[in-house]
Amino acid sequence: MTYPSKIQVIAISRTGGPEVLEKIEVPFPTVEPGHLVIKIQYIGVNFIDTYYRQGIYAPGAFPFVIGKEAAGVVVGLPSDPAVLNDPDYQKRGYEEGSKVAVDYLGAYAEYISIPWKSAFPVPDDVSTRAAAASALQGVTVVSFMEEAYNVQRGDIILIHTIAGGLGMLMCQYAKSLGATVIGTTSTKEKAELAKRNGADHVIIYKEEDTVARVLEITNGEGVHAIFDGVGKDTFEADLHMIRRKGTLVSVGNASGPVPPFPPLRLMDKNIKLVRPTMGNYAYTASEVLYYGNKLFGLVSNGVLKPLIYKEYPFTTEGVREAQTDLTSGKTVGKLVIKSMAFRFWSLLPNLNETRTSQDPWELRVNLKGSSSLNTLSDDILMEVFSYLDVEDILTLRVVSKLYYNLSHQGIIWKRFLKRIGPNAPQLPPSSRYSPRCLTSFEAERLVIRAITVHINWVSPTPSTLFRKSYLAHRLVQSMVVLPGGKYMVASVCNWAKNLYSLVVYSLDHRAGGIVPLAETPVKQKAYNLKAKYMTADGQPSIVIANCDVDPSIYTEIRNNPRLKIDPPVPFQYICSCIQIPLDSLDTLADPRLNPRSSEFFEFAMSQPPPFRLLSVMRSSSEFGTIDLAIIGGVPTLAVVKGSETVVFKQLTRSGAITTMNCAREEAHSSYVYHICNIRILPHQGEILVIRTITDMTPVETNDRGLPPVTPPCLLTLAMFAIPAAGDNETPSHLPISLVSFRADDAEDIQISDPYDYDLLGGKSAADPVVAPPINIFYRKSGGRLRFIAMKLMPFGLLHKGQPQRPYYSLEDDDHALLCEEYGWRSNTRLSVCAGSHRSLVYGTPHEDRTDTPGVHSIYSHLGDPNFMDNYSLRRYGLLQGVLRDQYEQRSQVLAKFYLCTDLYDDLRRGVKAMAWDESVGRIFYVKPDDSHIHVVDIAYAPSQTVDGQRCPVPLADERMLEL
């Protein structure tokens, strides 16, 4: 195997607090002939790590890589013939890909090279995550309870403290040996957890007298053995609680080392005091194998169940937080770190690297490449590259200068882009982003984003990767991101909040990041903002629709000169629709123009106005939710008017208007109806309408002191046929199908927006069309979130020889609908940015009903984690088809994102607006009274310099292809 020239580690350059921990880059470890090379997947967090960090244990030369426990896979075997013929080595059966756990100083690293005798083989039925959570502490437990004090049936033992990772394993193992277990801990919650893991008695030392309780439990005799991981604060009490001829085993220094004391103090009870280390019990090759096999046999059989409290990312912030949490005393069970070497993007260059063309190639690539392939012509090499996976292409970049250049060629990445299908982000339908004009850099960025966003999203521990802020030049009120991450539309105002407008921003601009390109005024704050890529008047465009209110019909002096209260005449509600051609935007977003330069402003002023008004509708009834779609080849706007009507407006010069009054259900005709959301399904000529139906009949109660009874409410999903253009004669339209749910106080109803881009198959009857489900979310009273997935129904060819089209139904059977509900703690309200594949869920304080609530948690939502749907399975297969290694996918629907401290603090102070682009994995948010747009990436994206060069800058090569 070819190893990278450098790896990332967590190290310290001085002793001190968590702030001395830093993630740095170091050379790949020296590989000795008798060593195993291990790719770390998980790292265990232990108090001994903090002892080295603080200087309690003397570290070696700085920078010093900390960590003592890890698990991973073997990627390099010993080359020494004497080792390969050693019977002890052969017993282990090592081969590349074997799982191992290690007790090795310097484990906070992506790769380690260690003597083969130091590794514990891990059986196939034990995960590396469980191995990292149990290796050091588990071997400590089984060796200490066999050799430091041999626990026997009938013994009474005391464990300080019992709710940590080590204490929990000690409790489980001692109970399996037949001992009576007494434990100490700090809270009632931890005490309950310890009892569930086998503890017979748990003492809450903050509330009880530990010595008195232990002597009470043991009838004044004391315990046979004490396993003490606290140290200084409990040592004096230990001498009172141990019985005659008892054994005191000091296993840690959580409160500090035990102060010096005269050994004569042990004479009173003939106490045996032991301060062992696991490394001296598992020292020889046979001892390591014995205790390793014993431990993982217990884990495999379920005798030992490592409890993982939390998983942290392999970052400076993540490791600092892990050690801070460990020493806080607030955790239960084990803390683990997931190494980035286990993730796909470990092959990607550091985004923070700054290199110039003058850097020697030895600093960037490994020049020890094979010379045999270099003799081949470039076209043959490119043909060879077409058989490689993405990891192989990225790995080639560190082999030689030639491969570095060839692996950036557009033909390679455009092939990958084609192979992953709808996993790739959708691009604007303009000539600039057509396959023919797509640059090699953009093609690579699309592929890398598609892979990394998915791997991160489906991980059991997703994490945010990068965060940046960009000046918006206005106060953003709401925003919509177009799929593909190229353009954003925002409703904005000035600092005085008396002038409002709509602004189109360019995203991923290499010179400015997020750049305002065009602005058009609106009379009042725009709400219900909707933007979509559509073809209008034969031009690929962004079509933008919004609602606002026109107060100009009210004059204070004429209508109400003395009382400036609500106007005596209704406001006029407006629904507007405008078009901005993509060619105009692409011209303004030309990366060769610096958006901060005077040349850019002169160029922009010379261009014709990009906005064109398509439609304006006015009504005395309030407009609600908006949707846009192509119906029968005609761009169409649909908007809710009032409570029970949907108005369709063709966005053409004739502009036919159609009104659809949604019929009431006969059984509930007297109830109050309200349309909450709509979604046009143009392929089947129908519209999905979600309504609440509330029974407002007064409910009498005899107790006047009770709060008013909440009226019962139904949430109804109904499919209506889209009426013919101009049909305004039908008094009411009956639904084709409907289904209802009991949903009192349902709010924040969101529907995902399916795109034709997502379709797979459908070219023939033998290749049925598959499409993602339509995801529906709504929040119930108490903050609980309900999820409904409308699945695709089997449907034959619409016309002979014509491709199939997706068809959704509300028939209430096991195939059509999937319903789930997520409970949460009572102080959290869950909201959602709905997506077809990735829905972003976030939590806000339940009591915060302002328009700028704090966000204290973000979650990844997987609608189909177990691949029950054919579309999910096919989409997964396309992405896995370009990867060498199978990525890890969780089985849980929700997973909480790891948020670094500064991001968490920023979000919980209040968020004015949030937007989510599921295709590229980007969260956009704005703060109240802040003119910046903040961007959080959960995917990796290669970067460019301002002048369009890659980072790091590739050097010219005489053999570089002109492709």
N, C-alpha and C positions, 0 to 999 in steps of 0.2 A: 504493500500500500504506500502511496505517496502522501507524506504528512505535510500539513501546512508549515511554513517557515516560522510563524508566530502564533501564539495562542493568547487568550485573555484569561486573567486570573484576578482574584480579589486578594490584595496584599496591604501591608502596613509599612510605612516608612518611619514610623515612630510609635511608641506605645501611648495609649490614651483611651478616650471614649470612642463611641461608634463613629465619630466624625473622622477618625484616622483611617478608616477602611476606604480603599479606592480600587476601582476596576482599572487595571493597567494591561498593557501588552508586553509579553516577554517572549524570548525565543522558545521554540518547541523543546521540550525536555530531552536531555541526552538519553539515547536508547542504548542500554548495555546489552551484551549478548545473552545474559540470563534474565532479562526483564520482560514483563508483559506490558504492552502499550494499551491503555484503557481509555476509551471515550466516555467521559462522565455524562450521566443522564440525570442523576439526582444526588444532592448533597444533604447530609444530615447536619442540623445545627445543634451544637452541644456547648455546655458551660466551659469546657476546656478551650474552645475557640476564644471565648472572652478572657480566659486566664492569660493566653498568649498575647491577646490584644492589649490588655491592661499591664502586662509585664509581671504578673504573678509567677508565671513560668517564663523563663528567659527565652526570647525569640533568638533566632540566628541572625545572620547578616541581613540588613535591609537592602532592598525591599523584601519583606518576609511574607511568604504565601501561607495563609492560615488554613485551618480546617483539618479535621481528623477522620471524617467519615464520608463515604461516597459509594455509589453503585453505578455500574455502567456495563458496557460490552467490550470484549477483547477485540482490538483491531490490529494487534501485532503480537506475534509469538516469539519466544526465545529462539536465538539462532545457535546457541552453544550446544554442540552434540552431547556433552556431558549432562546437560540439563535435560535434553530430550530423551536420554536413556535412563534418567533417574526414576526409580520405581515410584517414589512419592509424587513426582511430577506426572507420571503416566496415570496414577490413580485419579487425578483430577479430570482427565479427558478434555483438556483445553483445546479449543479451536476458535478460529475467527468467528465472532458473533456470540461466543459463550458469555453468559451473564456472570458478573462477579461483584462482590462487595469488598471494600478495603478499609482498613484502619491505617491511614497513611497521613503523615503530617505534610500538608500542602495540598489538601483535597479540594480547595476552592479554585478549581481550574477546569478548563475545557477538556484537557488531556493530561494524563499522568503516565509516567513510566516507572514501574516498581518491580522489585524482586518477585519472582513468581511465588515464592513461599509466603508472601505477605497477603495474598489475595484469598478470599473466602469464595469458593464456588457457590453459585446460586442456582437452585433447581428451576426447571422450566415453569413450574406452577407457582412460583413466587416472583412478583414483578420487581423491577429495579427500584420502583418507588417504595414498595414495602421493605425491600432490602436496605435501602438507605435510611429508612426510618427505624430499623431494628439492628443494624450490623454492630455498631460500637456499643450501644446500650444493651443489645440482646446478648452479645458474647460476654459483656461485663456481667450481666445478670446470671447466666448459666455457669460461668466460671467462678464468680464470687460465691454463689450459693452452693457450689460444689467444693471449692477449695478454701476460700476465706472463712466461710462457715458452712458446713454441710447440713443444709436444712433437711429435717426429718419430719415424718408424720407425727403430729402431736406437739411440735414446737410452737411457741408463741413468739412472733417476731414483730418488731416495730420498724416502720419505714418513714424516714423524713426526706422530702415530702412525697406524698403518694400520688398526687395528681399530675406530675410531670411525665415526660416520656419514659425516663428510667424508672420512676416509682411505679408507674402503671404496669410495666413489664415485670417488675419484681413482684408486685401484687399477684398478677396472673400466674406467674411461675410458682411462687410459694404456695398458692392455693392448690395448684395441680399436684404439689408434693405432699399435701395434706396438712399444712401448717395453719395455725390461726393467725390472721393478719390484722395488725393494728396500724393505722396510718394517721399522719397529721397533714392538715391542709389549711387554707386560709378562708375559704368561703363555703357556704352551704351547697352551692351548685357543684363545686369541685368534690365535696363530700359525697353527694349523690352519685356523681360519675364514678368515684372510687368504689362505692358499694356495688354499682352495676358491674364492675370489673373484678369483684370477688372479695373486697375488703370486709372483714367481720365487724370491725369497729373503726370509726373515723373521728378524730378529734380536731375540732376547729380551734387552732391554737390562739387565735385572736379573741376568742370568747370563753375558752375553758382553760383550766389549769392542767397542762399536759401531764406533769408528773403525778398529780393526784388521780387523774383519770386512768393512767396506765396502772398504777398500783391498785386502784379499785378493781380494774378488769382482771388483774392477775392475783387478786387476794393478797396483795402486799409482797409478793415474791419477786416481781419484776419479770422481764422478758428474757428469753434465751439468747436473742441476738438483736442488735440494732444495726440497721443499714442507714447511715446518716449521710445525706448529700448536702446538708446545710453548712455544717462546719462550726465556726466560731460561736454562733448564737445558741446552739443546742448542745454543745459538748458538756457543759456543767450539768445540765438536766439529764443527759445520757448516763452519767455516772450514778445518778440516783435511781434510774429506771431499769438498769441492767441487774439481773439476778446474780447470785453467787456462781462463779465459774462461767459466767456469760461471756459473750464475744461482742465487742464493739467494732464494727467495720466502718471506717471512714471512707466514703465513696465520692465526696465532693466538697467544694468550698463556696457554695452559693452566697453565703454571708461573709466570706473571708476565711483565711486559714486559721486553724486552731492555734491559739497562743502557746508558747512553751509552758510546760508544766512538769513537776517532779514525777518520775515514774513510780515513786512510792505510793502515789494516790491509787494506783491500780491494785495495791496489795490488800486493801480492805475486803475485797470480794474475790480476789484472784481473777481479776478481769483480764481477758485477752484483748489487746488492742491491735488492730491490723489496718495498715494503710496501703492496700494493694493497688496495682495497676493491671489493667487487662492485658497489656503487652507482655507481662512476665508470666502470665498463665497461658497465653496463646503465643508462644515464642518460637518453638521449633516448627518445622513443616508439618509434623504429625499432630502437634497440639493445635495448630491453626486449622488443619483439616477436621480434627475431632470436634472442636467447639463450633466451627462453621456448620458442619453437617448436623450437629445436635441442635443448634439454633434454628436453622432453616427447616429442619424436620418438624420442630415445634410450631413454627409459623405455618408450614404447609398443612399440618394437622389441625390447625385452629386452636392449639393450646395457648399460643402467644398471638395476640391480635394488636399489632402496633396501631395506636390511635394517632392519626395525623390531624393536628389542629389547624394548620394553615400551610399553604405553599407560597413561596416567594420567588420572584424572578431573579435571574442571575445578573443583577445590576448593582451599582454602588448603592442606590437608594434602597433596593430590595434587601440586600444583605445587612445594611445598617438597621433597617426596620426589624429584620428577623432577630438580630442580637438584642436590640432594644426591647422587643416584645418578650424574649426569653428571660431577660434579667428583671423584667417588671413584676413577675409573679402573677400575671393576669392570664397566662396561657394554661391550657391543659393538653396533655399528650405531647406529640412530637412536632417539631417544625422542620420543614424541608425546603430546599432551594432547587428549582428546576434549572439545570444547566442549559445555556443557550446553544451549546454544542449539539444538543439533542434536536434543535430546531433547524429548519431549512435555511434560515437566513444567517446561520453561522458561516456559510460560504460567501456571504456578501460583504463587500468592503464597508469599513466604518464610515458613516455619513459625516462624521466630524473630521475626517482626515483632510488635511490640506497639503497637497503635493504639487510640485511644479515639474515642468518638462526637464528641468536640470537635475532632478533627483536621479541618482544612479539606479539602474534596473535591479541591481542586487537588493535594493531596499523594497522593491515591489513584487518581484517575481523570483521563482526558483529557476536558475539557469541550468540546473543539472537535468535537463530533459533528454529523452531518447533521441539519438541522431538518426535512427532508421526511418521514422516517419517524416523527418524533415526533408528527406530526399524526394518525397512525393511532390507532385505539382499541386498548386493551390486548389484547382478544381477537383482533384481527387480527394484532397483533404476535406474539402467542403462536403463532398459526398459521404465521406466517412463520418463527418460530424452529424449528418442527418440521421444517423442511427443511434445517436447518443441521447441521454436524458439531460434535463436541465442541470442537475447536480454535476454531471460529467463536463458539460460546457463550462460551468463556473469553475470547476476544479482545474480545467486546462489553462485557465488564465494565470495560474501560478506555476506553470511548467516552463514556459519559454516566452520570449518576446513575440515570436511568430504566432503562437497559439493565442496569446493575449489579443493580438490584432484580429486574427481570423474569427475568434469567438464573439466579436462585437458586430459581425456582419449581419445586415438586415435580413438576409434570406433565411438564416438560422432561426431568428426570433419570429419572423412572420410564419414560418412553418409551425412553431410551437403555438402561436396565436390561433392558427387555424385548427390545430388539434384539440385545444382545450374548449373550443366552441363557446357557449354562453357563459362559461366561467370567467371569460375575459370581460373587462368593463365595456359597456356600450359607449360608442363614440358618437359625436355629433354627425349627422348625415350630410356632411359637407365634403367638397372636393379635397380640402386640406387633410382630412382624416380618412380618405379613401385608402384601401389597401395599396394602391399603386403609389400614392404620394406619402404614405406613412414612413417616417424616418426609422432607421434602425434603432435609435435611442428610444423613440416612443414605443416601438414594438416590444423592445426589451422591458421597458417600464410597465407596460400593460401586463406582460406575462408574469413578471416578478410580483407585481401588486396582486394579481389574481391568486397566485400561489400563497403568498405570505398572509394575505388577509384571511384566506380560508383556513390555513393551518392554525393561525392565531385564534380565529373565531370559534373553531370546534374544539379547541384545547380545553382540558378541565380547568386550566388556570390562565385564561386570556389576560393579556396585559396591554396597556397603552405604551407605544414605542417612542413617539416624538410629539413635541408640542411647540407650536410657534404662534406668534401674534403678528397681525398685519393691520396697518392703518386703513380704516374704511372711509375716512374723511367726512362721515356723516354718523348720526346716531341710528343704528339699525333697529327697526321695530319687529320685523319678521323676515324670514328668508326661506328660499326654496333652492335646493341644489339640483341641477340637471344631472341625470345619470352619466357616469363616465368621468366626473370630476373636472370638467373643463369650464363650465359656466355656472354662475349663481345669479339669481334674481332676488333683490331685497327691497322691502318697503322701508324707506329711511325718512329722516327729518333733520332739520338744522338744530343747532344747540338751543335756539329760542323756542323750538317746538311749535313753530307757527307756519313753517313751509314744509310740504311733504312731496315726495317724489319716489319714483321707481328707478333703481339702478341695476344695470347688468355688469357683473364683475367677471373678469377672466381669472381662472384658477390655474395653478401650476405655471404661471408666467415666469420664465427663467430669470427675468430682470427684476421683478417685483413681487413674486409670489402671488398675491391677490391684488388685482389692479382694476379700478373702475374704468369701464370702457364707454358707457353711454348712460344718459339720465333723461328722464322725462317727468314733468311735474304732474301731480294729482291734487285735487282740491282739498282732500282730507286724508287722514291716515288710511292707507289701503289695508284691507283685511281679507280673509279667505283667499289668500294669494295662491295661484296655481300657475305652473309653467311647464311646457312640454315641447319636445321636438316634434314638429308637424310640417307638412308641406301645405302652404297657403298661397294661392295665386301662382302655383307652379314653382314656388321658391322654397327650398328647405329653410325653415325658420325656427326661431323660438317664439311660440305663441304664449302670451302672458294674459291671464284673466284675474280680475280682482273686484272686490266690492268696496264701495265707500259711500259716504253720506253727503248730500248736497244741502248745506244750510242756507244757501243764498236766497231761497224763497221766503225766508223769515227776516223781517226788518224790525229791530227792537223798537224804534221810535214810532213806526206806523202801527205795528200790531200790539205792542204792549209797552207804552212809554214809561210806565211807573213801576211795574213789577217785572223784573228781569227773571222770569221763571220759565217753565217749559213753554214752547211756542204754541199759540192757539191753533196752528195748522200743522199737519204732519210734516215730518222731514221727507225729503225725496231720496229714495235709495237708488244707487246707481251700480250697475254691473258693466264693467268695461272690458274690452279685449283688444290687445294691440299685438302687432307682429314686428319682429326684428329679424331680417334675413341673416342667415349664418355667414354668407359671404361678406356682409358688412362687418360683422363681428370679427371674422377671421382676419380681415384687412386691418382692423384696429388693434387686434391682438398679435400682430406681426412681431415675433420675438426679436427681430433685428432693430426694433425701435425701443429705446429706453422710455418707459412711461413717465419717468420723472423729468425728461428733457423738454426743452422748448420746441425741439424739432417734432416731438410727438404731438404736442398741442397744436402746432401749426398744421401738421398733417391731418389731425382729427378735424380741425375747423374747415379744412378744404373739402372734406367728404360731405356728401348729401346727408340730411337727417336720417338716421337709421330706423326710427320708429314710424310705424304706419298704423292708424286706427282701423280696426276691423269691425268693431261693433260697440254700441252703447245702448243699454236698456235701462229705462227708468220706471220706478214703481213706488206707490205709497206703501206697499207691503215690503217687509224686510227681506233682502236676499240672504241666502245661506250658503251651503256648500256648493263648490263649483267642480265640474269635471270637463275634460277636453278629450275628444277622440275623433278619429276619421270614421264616419258612418256612410257606407255606400260610396266611398271615394270622396266625400265632401267633409272638410273640417267643420266640426260642430262643437258648440258650447252648450253645456247643460248646467242649469243653476236651480237651486231650490228657491221657491218664492212662497213666502208665508210658511204655513205648517204642513200643507198637504198637496202642494203643486210643484211639478218640475217643468221648467221652461227650456225648450231646445231652440237654439238659434244657429242657423247655418252661417258660417263665416265666409260668405261670398258676397258679391255685389248685390244680388237680389235679396239675400239674407232672410229666407223664410223662417218664420217663428211658429213653433208648435207648442201648445200647452197640454200637459198631461196631468189631469186631476186623479190622484191615486184613490181608488175606491176603498171605502171602509169595510171591515169585516162585519158580516151580518150579525154575528153573535155579540159584537162589541161596538155597535153603531153609535151608542150614546157616549162612548169614552172620548177622551181628548187625545188626538193624534198629533205627532210631531215628527217630521222627517229629520233624521240626525246626520245621515251621510248617504252618498250615492256613488255608484261606479258603473260606467258604461262598459258593456261587453259587446263590442261592435261585431265580432265574428259570428255571434249567434243572434244579433239584432235585438238584444234585450238590455235592460238596465236593472242593476241590483239596487234596491231601495231598503234602507234600514230605518225603521220607525219605532218610536216608543208609543205605547198605548196605555193611557193612565185612567183608572177608574176614580173619578173625582166625587163619587157619592159620599156624602158625609158619614163618618163612622162615629156613632154615639158611644160615649164612655161615661160610666157612673162616677169615676174618680176624677174630679176637676184638677187635681194636683199632678196628674200624669201628663207627660208631653203629648202633643197631638200625634195621632196615629198616622204613619206614612201610608198614603194610598197605594194599593197594589198596582204594579206596573209590569207590562209585557214588553219585551224587545222582539220585534218581528223583522225577519229577513224575507223579502218578497222579490220575486222576479217579474218584471213587467215587460211586455213587448214594446219596443220603441215605436211610437206612432209615426205614420207617414208624414213627410214634411208638409207643413201647412194645415194639418188636421187639427182644427180647433172646435169641431162640432161635437165630438164625443163627450158627453157630460162627465163620465168617470170611467177609468180604465181598471179592469179587474186584473189581479195578478195571475200569472201562469202557474206559479207554485209559491208556497211560503212555508215558513217554519217559525215557531214562536218559543221564547224562553221567558221564564220568570226572572225579572231583572229590576228589582226596586232600586231607584236612584242610580240607574245606569248613566255614565257620563264618559266623555272623552272617547268617543267611538271612532276608531281608525280602521281604514281598509287599505291593503296593499294595492299597488297599481301594476297589473301584469302588462308586459311588453311583448310584442312579436319577436323581439330579439331573443327572448328566453326559450322559444319553442325548439323542440327537438323532434326529428322524425317527421312523419306525415307525408312522405313523398309517394307512398303507395299503401295499398291495403295491408301488405305484409309488414309495413313499417309504420305502426300507428303513431299518431302525434302524441307527444307528452309535453306537459307544461306544468309550471309550479302551481300550487294551490293558491287560491285567494285567501289571504290571512286577514282575519277580523279580530280586533281587540276592543274590549271596553272595560271600564273600571266600575266595580260595584261599590256599594256603600261599605265603609270600613277599609277602603283602599285595595281590596282584592282585585286581581286582574283575571279576566276570562278571555280565553283564546278559542277561536272557531276557525277551522280550516275547511274551505270549500274545495274539494278535490275535483279533478277532471273526470268527466264521465266518458265511458267508451262511446264513440260516435263514428258511424260509417262515413264514406266519402259523400261530400255534399253533391257533387256531380261526377259522373263517370270521367275518369282521367284527371280530375282536379285534385289538388292536395287537400288533405284534411285540415280542419280548423278546430281549435279547442272549444269544448262545450262544457259548461259548468251547470250544475243542477242543485236544487234545494231539496230533492227527494230525501226524506229522513231515513236513510239506511246506513249500514256500516261503511259503505263505499264513499258516499257523498260528503259526509260531514264528520269532522273530528273536533270534539269539544274538550277543553281542559280548563282547570281553574287553579290559580296560584295564590295560596294564602301567604300572608306576610305578617311581620310584627305590626302591632296595632298603630304604631306611631309613624308608619310609612305609607305614602300614597304612591302607587306605581303608575307611571305614564309610559307611553311607547311611541317610537318612531317606526311605523310599520313598514316592512319590506317583504319582497317576494321570497327571499332566501334568508336574509339576516335582518331580524327586527331588533332594534335597540331599545332596551327597557331601562328606565332610570327611576330612582326613588327620591321623593321629596318629603319633607316633614308633613305629617298629616294635618297639623294645625295651621300650616302656612298656606293661606288662600290668596296671597298677593299675586300680582302678575310677574313678580321676579322671585320665585321661590328658590331656596338653596337646594342644590343637588348633592346628595351625600353618597350615592351609590349608582353604578352603571352595570348592566348585565347583558351578556350575550344570550340571545334566544335562538334555540334550534327547534324548528317545527317538526322535524323528522329525524331525530338523532339515530334511530335504529334502521333507517333505510327501508321503511315499510312502503314507501311510495316509489313507483317505477322511475319517476323523474329524478328524485334524489339519487337513486342508484346509478342511473346513466350519467348524471352530472358528475358524481364522484368518480366514475370510471374514466371519464374524459380527463379529469385533472390528474388522477393517479397514473394515467397513461404516459405522462411526460416526466414522471418522477421515478427515481431509482428506489428510494425507501418509502415504505408505507407510513403515512403520517398517523398520529394518534388522534382519535376522535372520541369525545366523551359520550356517555349514554344519558346524561342528564339534560333536561330541556334548558334550564337556566344555569349560567355560571357567572360569578361576579368578577368584574375586571379589577385587576390590581391598579390602583391609582397612586402615583407618587405623591408625597406629602404636599408639594406646592400646588399640584393640580387639584388635589382633594380640597385644600383650603380655599382655592380660588372658586371652585364650583359651589361649595357650601355657603359662600357669602352672597349668592344670588345670581340667577341667570335670567336675562331678559328674553332670549330666544335661542332655540337649538334646532339644528338641522342635521340630517344623517344621510350620507351617500353610501349605500350598502355595496355598490359595485367596486369602489376603490378603498373602502374602509376608512372613512374620514368623518369625524365629528366636528361640527362647526357650532360655536356658541358665542354669544355676545353678553356683556355685562350691562347692568343698568347705568345709564349716563356715561358710557364708555364708547369712544369712537374706534375701537379695535375689533377685528374679527379674530377669534382664537380658534386654532385648528389643532385637533388631536388626531394623530395617525395611529391606526392599529395595523397598518401594512407598511412594508418597506418599499421605497421607490428610489431607483438610481437618480443621482443628481447631476446637474450641469452647472458650469460656471456662467457668468453673465454673458460671455461671448460665445456660448454654445458648446464649450468643450466639456468632455466627460470629466468626472472626478473619480479617481485620479486621472490626470491628463495622459492619453495614450501618445506614445512617440511615433514618429513616422517610420515606416519600414519599407525597404525596397521591394518586399514581396507582398505588401498589403494590397488586397483586391479592391478594385473600383466597382463595388456592387451596390 
